Structure formats: structure tokens, C-alpha cells
Amino acid sequence: MAGTYLSALLVLLAAAGLGQGLFFLCGRREWSWLAPSIGLAALCATAWGALNLTGEPAAALGLIAVAAAGGLAVLVDQRRSLVGGAAAAALALLLASLPFIVEQRFGILGTSLNPDMSQHLFAADRLLSGGSERLIEEGYPLGPHAVAVGLAELRPSLVEAFGGLTLAIAVCATLAPLALLERARALTRLGVALLVGFAYMASSYLIQGAFKETLQALLVLAFAIVLRELAAGTLGGRAPERRWGVLRAVPLAALAAGSVYAYSFPGLAWLIGGAGIWALAELAASRSLAPLRAAVPAALVAIGALLVATLPEAGRIADFASFETFDPDGAGLGNLFNPISPLEALGIWPSGDFRLDPGAGFAPAAVFWLGSALGAAALSVGLVVAIRRRELALPAVLAAGVLLYLYPLVAGTPYQEAKAIAVVAPLAMLCALRPLLPPEPEVADLPDPSGRSPRWVPALLALFTLAAAGSSVLALVNGPVGPVDWGPELIELRASGELGPGGEDGDDTLIVGSRDYMVGERGEDLVLWELRGGRVCAAWPETEGASVPAPDGVDRFVFFEAPEVISVVEAPAETSRAPGSCPYISDGARADPAE
């Protein structure tokens, strides 16, 4: 527990320090609630740069430490401004911790939902030791992994480091909307911030340890808010130093760079698409090139900063273009049962497992459809209000997200579709809740200067808020937590070839561990996934000292005490039978490794 929360605290401090430093560079002197999001993007980029350049995890740790010291100085200097967000940050940390609280332990998030965290842990382990493996060699974006590696130098385990990073992302996603909520009432601020930070799909991806998708969703959300503040002239604060005006779009570049280092080139699609749609919308609304012409110098500086920041990653980006994820005939469903509904992005889906179809959980299908209709109504009202108030940035970035969801429908996989739905979910929630927020002063020349909505809108939003909050909490409390300890030995055993022939006709391998680990910590799912690519099954003694039940035809036994392999024992030749007793686990069997 201590390592997880220490990691989260260090990430949040470092993000606050880097983000506020970038705002200071752009001429803003007061605190911005966007600083942690922007700083986290910068942290992913710079931590990977430090690690990749030196090959030393200590370099990443040094960067985190210096940035965290800056964040601590910011907290002291801006303590009065930070009071308003303290409750939101504390409650966000509590909500993000619900899986750990329910399971009464800290460990690998989502093991029985999605064992992909295994490959992230293995990549980080190789970065720590100076080795290499598939993700490193194939250009996979490793910015978040570099942050975890730096944290692990302080002796939290990699499991704790990734857990802390996951918690920090959730807190940043909750704080970012506060930038638009300064004029709202305290309870409204708190409620909207939490609903956005824990939108149903964001919560669903959090509980399966999918930190890359929750991070990309945060960056898209923050990009939309920064774009909105830039358009309104409030990004630089109340009294920005005009001589730095040409740098005012640098926060957008920082978010884009972080997206590259966390999600590689696909991450830019949401940001570039959103910026392009916003520019066209502003052009159509103003019917003049003057506003866009005035933004050209700052835009060119931001583009230049992005190019400089991502140039060292160019070779890896090119390698990643051929990664298996982009193969329409590749991963397919991934850890899904079926393609999921895009209606889940609307925030109301009364199921603890986002992969289930309507009616497959405890609620009848009609409840799902009614909830989706309520979500669609709230989002429609929110978009109308935003457009009436000439706040085009949020709808523009959301429109880009919708278009990017359509791409995998044509040339991608259901697994990619689900990721696209998850990435836009927090932004869709913010757009739906926009009517709860008071209008900005600049709407005075609109047909309804008061910005008041029809009387039925508050009732609609009240129902939407309750249903969305219930869906998110339902997802969070159903989050599985896997083993506390992890090591690379099972992966190394599989790679060594010591297990004999793989494939469906290969030898049968039985992995034997303790009941506490295999059942109590959901370790069975993880160890079977680590030894995938062959015929594998697992067993454990029902009581300490009892014999282990073994299926017929086992060719070898692997005795495992997490996180180490104790021994590999070949079965006597006279007891070995033809393969078939243990199920074959293919390399892509992420949905249910035990099957």
C-alpha cells in the first residue's frame, strides 16, 4: 500500500511542477487546474527521454525527483488557490482505490479481466535491467513505463509503481475539468469533476489496469479544455505577460508530445483532428480569417515545439507502424466477448463488466436502453448549450473522437473500437454536464444572455448524474486485483524453450503454486497467461501439505512460489500420455486465459 500511494504522490507532485512550469513559461502566473494533466504528459515524454538517452533508471528517477520538488514548491506558493480542489483530489484518490479496498489488498489491477499488464511489467523490468524484449524492440510507446521504472528505483515494486501511476491519472482527470468550473457552486464543481474523471468507460478501463487508455483519455480531455481556454483568451490567466504570447499554445504541444510517448502516433489523431474541426468551426462561426490569422504565430511555435520533442522518437514511431495491433486480422476481440456498444461512452451502463451485452448482468436489457437514451438526451442538450454559447472546442474534439471510432469499424478490430470508445468517454461526460455550469461573461450578446436552460433540463441532468454515478461505482467495486508480487521468471521459462514443444500438439505442463496465490490473489489467470502458447494447466493443494491433484498425461511439473520458479520436474516416462489433458492457450487468448 505504501509503495502504491508514494508512487501516486510523486507522480502528482512531478506533474504539478512540470505543468505549472510550462504555464509560467507561457506568461501565466496563477495556478491552473490543467497543470497536472499537462505536466503528466511532459513527464512521460521527458522520463522516457532521460532513460533512453542514458540507459540509467536513475536518470528517470532524478527527473521525477526534481519535478516533484518543483511541484512541492508550487503547492506551498499556490496553497490558497489549491484549497478548492483538495476535496476533489482526495475523493478521486478514494474512488480510484475502490478495487483495492474491496479486494483488501494492493496488487495487479484487472488480472482476470485483462492480463496485458504482464507485458507492461516485463517491458519495465527489462528497462530496469538494461535488457530488451518485444515491446522495446518494436517501437511500442514507453513513456509511462519510464515513469514506473524511475519510481521503482526508490524500491516500490513495479506493480506498486504502475498502481500509483494509474491512481495519479484518475486524480488528474478529475482535476482537469475544474479549469472550467471556477464560477460554479462548490458541490457542482465537485460532482462534475468526479463524474468526468470517473466516466463509466474510464472506470472500466481503470479496473483492468489499462493505464494507457485512461492516460490517452485524460490527454484528449485536457486538450479540449486547453483549446477552449485558448479560444476564450483565458489560458494565460487573468493578467498574462504579453511578451510571452507567442508561447501561449505550448501547453497544447506538451499534451501532444505526451500523447506520442504514451500512445505513439495514433494518439495524435484525436488531437490533430479535434484542432482541425475546431478551426473550421471557428472559421464558419466568425466568417473571418482574422481570429485564425492571429493564432498562426502561436500555432507555429507549438508545432515546432512538438516536432523537437518527438524527433528523438521518430525511428521508434516508424517501427511501431507495423505493430500487430494495427493488423485487422490480428488481435480481433482481444479481451472482449463481443464488440461493445458505443452507447457505453454516454456514461450509463448498469454493469460491473463493460464487456457484457445489455441484459447479461443483473439489470434487464430495457434498463440499459433507457439509460443510454437518458445519456444521449443529456449529451444532446449539452452540445446545444455549448454551441449556443460559442464554446466550440469541446464539441469539436468530441466530433473527432466520433470519427476515429468509425475508422476501426471499417479497417480495424473490435478491440480498437473499444479503445476509441474509452478515450472519448470523459469528454462526452463533460459535454453532457455543460448546462450545469454558469455561462461565461462573453455570452452576453447571445439571444439568452442569462444562459438559463428550460425548466426540464435540471431534472434531466439530475437523473443522468445519479445513473452515471451509479454505473461508474458499479464498475469500480467490481475491479479484480491480482497478485501482489510479480517477476519475469515464468516469461523467461517460456522463452527459454525448457517447456518443450509448444502448440496444440505440444507437451502438457502443470504449474503448481499455493492456494493463497492461485485462488486468493487470482494468480492462476496470470501464470497461465505467462506460459501461453502451449498446453498448460494449474493446480494447488487444497490445504497446506496436501497432495496436488494432477490431470492425466502431464509431461512436466513447474513448481512456482511467486514470483519465482522453484523447479521444473519432468514426469516419469511411463506415466506420460498423449497430450490433451491441459487446454491449449493461444498467444491471443486474453479474454479468459484459463480457457
N, C-alpha and C positions, 0 to 999 in steps of 0.2 A: 504493500500500500504506500509506504513512504516513498519508494522509488518512483512510483507512478505519479504521485502528486508533486514531488520535487521536479520531475521532468516537465509536467504541465506548467508549473510556476516559472521555471526557467524559460520555457518557450514563450509564455505570455509576456514576461519581462523583456526578453530579447526582441520580440515582435513590437512591443510598445516603443522600445527605444529606437529601433530602426525606422519604424513608421513615422514617429513624431520627428525624427531627424530629417526624413525626406520632406515632411511638411515645412520644417524650419528652412530647409534649403530653398523651398518654393516661396518663401516670404510669409508663411503663416506662423504666428507666434503663440496662439492659444491652442489648447488641446482639441483633437478631433477623434471621435469615436471610430473613425475609419483607420486610424493609425495602426491598431493591432493587425488588421487584415492586410494592409499594405506592407507592414513590417514582416508578417509571416511569409508573404510572397518573396520579399527581399531576402529573408533568412534562408529559405530553401535554395535560392539561387547562389547566394554567397557561401553557404556552408558547403554545397557541392563544389563550388569553385575552389575553396580553400583545401578541401580534401583531395580533389582531383589534381590540383596543382602540386601539392606537397607529398601526397600519398600518406600523410600522417593524420590519424583521427584526432590527435591533439590540436591540430590546426583548426578543425571544425569546432572543437570544444573551446578553444581560445576565442574564436569569433563569437560564439554563443555567450561566453562569459563577459566579453567587452560590451556586447549589445545589451545583455541583461543588466549590467551596471548602468548603462545609459537609461534603460527602462526604469530602474530604481530611482535614478535622478529625476526622471520625468514624473514619477509618482509623487515624489516629495515636492517638486516645483508646482505641479498641477493638482495637488490634493483636493482643493476646493472644487475644481471642475469635475473631478472623478467621483465625487460622492454620489451623484445622480445615477451612475451606472454600477455602483457596488452591489446593489441588490440583484440586478440582472446577471452580473458575473457570477455571484455566489449561487443563485438558483440554477443558472446554466450548468455550473460545475456539478451541482447536486443531481440534476436531471440526467446529465451525461454519465453519471456514476451509477444510475439505477441498475444496469445489468450486474455490476459488481456487488451492489447492495443486496439484490435479490438472490444472487448465487452465493453470497457471503464469502467471496474470495476475489482476488485480483489475478487475472491470467490473460490468455489469448482470447480476444473477442471473436465470437462467431464461429468457433471451430466446427460445430456440427452443421452450420449453415453454409459456410464457405471456407475451406481450408487454405485458400490462397495466401493467407498471412504467412504460411510456411515458406513460400518462395521469397517473400519480402525479408523475413528473418534470415534466410540463408544468404541472400544478397548482402544484407547488412553485416552478417558475420564475416563474409569474405572481404568486405571493405575494411572491417576492423583488423583482419589478419593480413591484409595486403594481397589476398588471393583474387581469383576470378571465378566466374560462373556464368550461366546463360544470360541472365538479365544484364549483367555488366557488359558482356561481350556484344550483345545485340542492340545496344543503344537505348535501353529502357531508361526513362527519366528517373533519376535517383536523388533529386533534391531533398525530399522528405527523409529518405534513408540516410543521407549525410547528416541531417539534424539528429536522427536517432543514434547514429554512430558517435557523434560528438557527445551526446548525453551519456551514452554507455561508458565513455571514458571516465566518468565520475563514479562508476561502479553500480548504477542501476543496471539491471539486465536489459537486454534488447526488448524483451517482452514488456517490461515496465516503461522503457523509453517510447516505444510505439503506442502504448496505452496512454502515456502522458501527452504525446502529440495529438492523439485522437481527441482527448478531452479539451486540449487547447483550441483545436479547430472549432469545436462546438461552442466554446466561450466566445471566440472571435466572431462567429456567425451570429451570435446573439447581440454582441455589442455594435456591430456594423449598422444595423437599422437605427440605432439611437441618433445617428447623424441627421436623420430626417425627423426626429421626434422631440426636438428641443422645446417646441411650443405646445406639446401635448401634455395632458394631465399625467401625474405620476403613475397611476395604475394603468392607464392606457399605454404609456411608454413601456412599462414592464411587460404587459400582456402581449403587445405587438412584437416586441423584441424576442420574447421566448417562443412565440408561435412561428416566427420567421426562422429563428435559429434551429428549431426542432420541428420543422415541417415533416410531415409523415415520411416521405421518402428519404429525407436526410437522416431521420431517426432510424429508419430501416437499414440504411447503409452503415450507420454508426455501429449498430449492434452486430454487424457481421465483420467488423474490423476493416471495412473498405475505406480507409482514410484518404486514398487518392480521389475518390469520387466526392467525398464530403469536402475535401480541400478545394477541388475544382468548382464545386457549387458555391463555396464561400467566395472564391475569386470572381466568379461571374456576378454574384450578388453585389460585392463591393465595387466592381467595375461599373455596374449600372448606377449605383448611388453616387460614385465619384463623377460619372458623366453627367448625372442630374445636377450635382452641385456646381460642376464646371459651367454648365449651361446657365444656371441661375446666378452665377457670379459669387457664390458663397464658399467655394472650395478654399480660397485663400484666407478665409476668416473675416473678422469684422474690419480690420484695418491692415490689409496686406501691404507689404513693401513692394511698390510698383516696379522697382528696378529689377525684381526677380520675376516679373510677369511672364517672361518668355519660358520660364520653367514650370508654369502652373499645371501643365499636363503630365509632368514627370510621374506623379502617382499612378496614372494610367499605364505608363511604361513599366513601372515596378510590378504592377499586377500582371501585366502580360508576360514579363520575364519570369515571374514566379510560376505562371501557368505553363510555360515551356519546360521549366525544370521539374515540375510536378506531373505534367500530363503530356509533355512533348508538343509537337506541332499541332495535334488535334485540338489542344486547349485553346489555341489562338482563334479557332473558328468561331467560338461563341463571342469573343471579344471584338474581333475584326468585323464579324457580321453585325453585331449589335451597334458598333460605332458607325458602320456604313448605313444601316437602316435609320439610325438616329439623324445622321447628316441629311439624308434625303427627306426625312420627315420635317426637320427644321427648315430646310430649303423650301419645301412645299407650303409650310405654315407662314413663313415670313415673306415668301415670294421675292426674296432679295438675296444676293450673294454676299452682302456686306457682313453679316454675322460670321459666315463661314470663312470669308476672306480674313477677318480679324483673327480667326483661330489658327490660320495657317502657320505662323511662326512657332507658336507653342506646339502645334502638332508635329512639325518637322523636327523640333528638338526632342520630343518624346519618341518619335520613330527612330531617330539617331541613337538615343539612349538605349532603346530596345535592341537595336542591331548590335551595338557594342557589347551589351550584356549577354546576348545569346550567341555571338560569334564563336566563342570557345566551344560551344556545344554543337556546332554545325555538322561535324563528322558523325557524332552520335545520333543526331536527328536524322541524317540520311540513312544510317543503319537501321533506325527504328521504323522507317517507312516500310520495311519488309517483314516486320514483326507479325507473328501468327494471328494476333488479334484482328488484323485488317483483312484476313482471308475469309471471304463469305462462306467458304466451305470448311472453315476451321472450327473454332470453339463452339459455335452454334448456340445451344441453350446455356452453356456454362453451368452455373449453379441453379438455374431456373427449372421449374417443372414444365412451364409453357411460356409463350410470350406474355408479358404482363400488360395491363391496360394503361394507356396514357392518362386515364382519369385519376390514377393514383397521385399524379402531380398536383391535383387540386386540393389535396390535404386531408380528405375524409375517406378512410378505408378501414373499416372496423375489423381489422385482423392483425394478430401479432406477427404474422408472416406475410410480407408483401408479395410473396410468390404465389399465394393461394388465389384461386378464382373466386368470384362472388358466390357466396353460399357455401363455400368449402370450410369456413371457420365456424364460430359459434353463432354468427348472425346470419339470417336468411338473405338470399340474394337481393330481395327488394330493399333491404337496408343499405346495401352498397350502392344501388342505383339512385335511391333517394339522397344519400349523402353526396354522390357525385353531382346530382342535379343542383343541390344546395351549393356545392363548391363552384360549379360553373356559373350559377347566378351571382355569387359573391365576386368572382373574378370579373364577370362582365360589368357589374356595377363599378368595381374598382378601376377598370380600364377606361370606362366612360368618364369617370370623375377625373382621372389623370389627364386624359386628352382635353377635357373641357378647361382644365387649369393650365394647359400648355406644358405639362410635365411629360415630355415625350421620351425621355431616356429610358425609364423603366419599361414601358411597353415595347420600345424598340429592341432592347436586349432580349426581352421575353419572346418577341417575334423571331429573332434569330435562333433562339433555343427551339422553337416550334419547327422551324425549317430544318434544323440539324437533327431533330427527331425523325423527320421524313426520310433523311438520307439512308439510315440503316434499313428502313422498310424496303428500299429499292435495291441497295447494293451491300447491305451489311447483315448482321445477325440479331436475333432477339436479345442476346447478351448486350450488344451495343445499344439497342433500343432502350433497355432498362437503365443503362448508364445515362443516356440522354435525358430520360425522364427524371432521374435523381438530380441531375445537375441543375435543372431549371426549377425544381420544386420550391426552394426558399424564395426565389424571386417571384414566382407565381403567388406565393402566400403574401408577400409584401404588397404586390399589386392588388390582391383581393381586399386587403385591410386598409388600403389607402383612404377610403372615405372616413375612417375613424380619426384621421389626422387633420388638424386645422389647416386651412389653405394658407399659402404664403402671401405676404403683403402684395406681391406683384399681380395677384389675380383680381385686383380691384376694378379693372376695366372690363371684366367678363360680364356676361348677362346676369349672373347671380353673384354679386360682389361678396355676399356673406359666405358663399361656398357651402350653404346648407343643402343637405340631401333630402329627398322625400321622406315622410314620416315612417314609411315601412322599412327603410334601409337599416336603421339601428336594430330593428327586430331581426332582420335577415342576418346581419353581421353577428348578433348575439348568438343565434343558433349555429351559425358557421363556426364561431370561435369555440363554443363548447364541443361541437362534434369533432373539429380538427384537433383540439387539445386532447380529447379522449382517444382519438386514433393514434396520436403520437406517443402518449403514455403507454398505450397498449403495446405498441411496438417495443418501447424501451424496456418494459418489465419482462418481455419475452426474449430478451437477448441472452443467448447462451455464452458462457465463459468457459474456455478450455483450460488446458494445463498451465500451471504457474511457471514451470520450468520448460525450457526448450534447448535443444542442442542439435548440431548438424550431423551427429553420428549415423542416424538412420539413413539420411540422404547420401552420406558418403558410402555407407554399406551398399545401397542400391547401385550407386555409380561405379563401385569397385568391381562388380560382376561376381562377387563372392556368393551371391544367392543363386547362382546357376542360371540356366536358360530362362528367359522371360517369355512373354506372350501367353496366349491362351493354352498352348500345349506344354508350357514350362512346368518346372517342379513346383510342388506345393510348399509354402513356407508358413509356419505358425509362429507368431510373435507372442511371447509370454511376458506379462507385466503384472503389477499388483492390481488388486481390485479397486483400491482407492484412486489410482491413477487412471485406469482404463474406464471405470464407470463414474466414479465420483467427480473426476476432473474432465470427463469427456475425452480422455486421451485415446480411446480406441479409434475414433474418427481420424485423429491426427496421424497416428502411427501407420494406419492402413494407407492413408494418402501418401505418406513419406515413402512407402515401399510399393507404390503403384507401378504398373507396367508388368505385373506378374500375377501369379495365383497366390493370394495372401489371405490369411485369416488370423484372428486374435483370440486369446484365451487368458483366463486369470483364475487363481484359486478362490473358491467361494469364502474360505476362511484361511487365516494365516497358518501355513504349514500343510494345508490340504493339497492333494494331488490336483494336477491341472487337466481338465478334460481336453482331449485332442481328437480332432476328426480323423477318419481313416485316410490313409495314403499320404500322410505328411512326410516330406523328404528331409526337412531340416527344422530345427527349433532355434529361434532367436530370443534369448533371454535379455529382457530390457528393464532397466531401472532408471527412470527419467532423470536426466536427459541422456544417459549413456547406455550403450550396448555392452552387456556383461559378457556374453559369449554367443557363439554360433555353433550349434551342435548338429551334425548330420545324423539322421535316423538310421538305425541298422538296416542294412540292405534287405534282410529277409522280411522286414515289416513295411517296407516302402511299396506302395502300389501305384497303379497308373494315375496320372494327375486327374483332378476333377473334384476333389473334396472341398478345396478352398475356391472361392469365387475369383474370377479374373477381374482385376481393377485396371481399367484403361487409363491412359495418361490424362484424358479429359473428363474423367468421372468426378467432377466437382460437386454435382448435385447431392449425391449421397455416397460418400466414399465407402461406407460399409456394405453397399450393394454392389 
